[in-house]
Amino acid sequence: MKDSLKIAIAGATGYVGLELIKILIKHPKAKILYLCARKYIGKSITVCDKRLKDKNLPKISKINRVNWKKIDILFTALPNGEAQKIANKIPKKIKIIDLSADFRLSDPKEYEKWYGKKHASKKFIKDSIYAITEFSRNKVKNYRIISCPGCYPTSVQIPLIPLLRKNAINTENIIIDSKSG
């Protein structure tokens, strides 16, 4: 394994991006090389969150300034629809960890139904997995894009999955699909 994973974050100045930075700066193998956004170009991330002062982070830049040869992972903390556009423009060797809903659904028609826009990167849906890595560690390494569940599904799955795996709860009366009654 590498000494460190070189990371770029798209959407670094939004709430999710800032929270991600706080997590990654504590990780011993994470090295943030790029903080990308549309606002605050050339400024320190501390303009968005004073708690990130003195964390040896790069200045905010546009995503088109990223040297993809230096990056292992791109985190996308963007509004729905934006990660799809970026996925089409970056080298395939880059792993993407998407924190939006862009690659959560395997059917582009369902994406359009729920999000009101056509999927702009259909060709990469087959290269993505919707997963909580703690429960899918062996599977995620086989995919280019890891689509992370939002906070509500994660808050339910983290305690529920281990119980289901141990048959510790009776699932007979649980409604899995709202259409099933």
C-alpha positions in Angstrom: 0.0 0.0 0.0 1.1 3.5 -0.7 2.4 5.8 2.0 -0.4 8.2 1.3 -3.3 8.7 -1.0 -3.2 12.0 -2.9 -6.6 13.6 -2.8 -8.5 16.4 -4.6 -11.8 17.6 -3.3 -14.4 19.2 -5.6 -16.9 21.2 -3.7 -14.5 21.9 -0.8 -16.1 25.1 0.4 -19.6 23.7 0.9 -20.9 22.1 4.1 -20.1 18.5 3.1 -16.7 19.5 1.6 -15.7 21.3 4.8 -16.8 18.3 7.0 -14.9 16.0 4.7 -11.7 18.1 5.0 -12.0 17.9 8.8 -12.2 14.1 8.6 -9.4 13.7 6.0 -6.8 15.9 7.8 -7.0 13.5 10.7 -6.4 10.4 8.5 -2.7 9.3 8.5 -2.7 8.2 4.9 -4.6 11.1 3.3 -2.8 14.0 1.7 -5.0 16.7 0.3 -3.3 18.3 -2.7 -6.3 20.3 -4.2 -9.3 22.0 -2.7 -11.6 22.9 -5.6 -14.5 25.3 -5.7 -16.0 28.0 -7.9 -15.7 30.7 -5.2 -12.8 31.9 -3.1 -10.2 31.0 -5.8 -6.7 31.6 -4.5 -7.8 32.0 -0.9 -7.2 29.8 2.1 -10.0 27.4 3.1 -10.1 29.3 6.5 -12.3 31.9 4.7 -15.0 29.2 4.9 -14.1 27.7 8.2 -11.7 29.2 10.7 -11.2 25.9 12.5 -9.1 24.8 9.5 -6.4 27.3 10.2 -2.8 26.1 10.3 -3.7 22.7 8.8 -1.2 23.0 5.9 -3.9 22.9 3.3 -3.6 24.1 -0.3 -5.3 27.3 -1.5 -8.7 26.9 -3.2 -8.5 26.4 -6.9 -10.7 25.6 -9.9 -11.0 22.0 -10.8 -9.5 22.6 -14.2 -6.2 23.4 -12.4 -5.8 19.9 -11.0 -2.8 18.0 -12.2 -4.5 14.6 -12.5 -1.2 12.8 -12.7 -0.6 13.6 -9.0 -4.0 12.5 -7.8 -5.3 9.0 -6.7 -8.7 10.0 -5.4 -11.3 12.7 -6.2 -13.9 13.3 -3.6 -17.0 15.1 -5.1 -19.0 17.1 -2.5 -21.1 18.8 -5.2 -24.8 19.5 -5.9 -26.5 16.6 -7.8 -25.6 16.5 -11.4 -22.2 18.1 -11.1 -20.1 14.9 -10.3 -21.4 13.3 -13.5 -19.9 16.2 -15.6 -16.5 15.9 -13.8 -16.4 12.1 -14.2 -16.5 12.6 -18.0 -13.5 14.9 -18.0 -10.9 13.2 -15.7 -8.6 10.2 -16.4 -10.1 6.8 -15.7 -7.3 5.9 -13.3 -8.7 8.3 -10.8 -11.0 6.8 -8.2 -14.0 8.9 -7.4 -15.8 8.9 -4.1 -19.1 10.7 -4.7 -21.0 12.3 -1.9 -23.9 13.4 -4.1 -26.7 11.2 -5.6 -25.1 11.2 -9.0 -24.1 7.5 -9.0 -26.5 6.1 -6.4 -29.0 4.7 -8.9 -28.2 2.0 -11.5 -31.0 3.1 -13.8 -30.6 6.5 -15.6 -34.4 6.7 -16.0 -34.8 6.4 -12.3 -32.3 9.1 -11.8 -34.2 11.4 -14.1 -37.5 10.5 -12.4 -36.1 11.4 -8.9 -33.8 14.3 -9.7 -35.6 15.9 -12.6 -32.6 15.8 -15.0 -31.0 13.4 -17.4 -27.9 11.6 -16.3 -24.9 13.1 -18.0 -22.5 10.2 -17.4 -24.5 7.0 -18.1 -21.4 5.2 -19.3 -19.9 5.3 -15.8 -22.9 3.9 -14.0 -21.6 0.4 -14.6 -18.3 1.4 -13.0 -19.9 2.6 -9.8 -21.1 1.0 -6.6 -23.5 2.4 -4.1 -22.1 1.3 -0.8 -21.0 1.9 2.8 -17.4 0.8 2.6 -17.4 -0.7 6.1 -19.8 -3.3 4.8 -18.5 -3.6 1.2 -14.7 -3.4 1.6 -13.9 -6.3 -0.7 -16.3 -5.0 -3.4 -15.5 -1.3 -3.6 -11.9 -1.8 -4.8 -13.3 -3.3 -8.0 -15.1 -0.1 -8.9 -13.9 3.3 -10.2 -16.7 5.2 -8.5 -17.9 4.7 -5.0 -21.3 6.4 -4.4 -21.9 7.1 -0.8 -25.3 6.9 0.8 -26.7 10.0 2.3 -26.9 10.6 6.1 -30.4 9.1 6.6 -29.7 5.7 4.9 -26.3 5.5 6.5 -27.8 6.2 10.0 -30.1 3.3 9.5 -27.7 0.9 7.8 -24.8 1.2 10.2 -26.7 -0.3 13.1 -29.1 -2.5 11.1 -26.7 -4.4 8.8 -24.8 -6.2 11.5 -28.0 -7.2 13.2 -29.4 -8.6 9.9 -26.2 -10.5 9.2 -26.4 -12.2 12.6 -30.1 -12.9 12.1 -30.6 -11.0 15.3 -33.9 -9.4 14.2 -37.0 -10.8 12.7 -37.4 -9.3 9.2 -40.7 -11.0 8.5 -42.8 -7.9 9.1 -40.4 -5.3 7.7 -41.6 -3.6 4.5 -38.6 -3.4 2.2 -40.3 -1.6 -0.7 -43.1 1.0 -0.2 -44.9 -0.6 -3.2 -45.1 -4.0 -1.6 -47.6 -2.9 0.9 
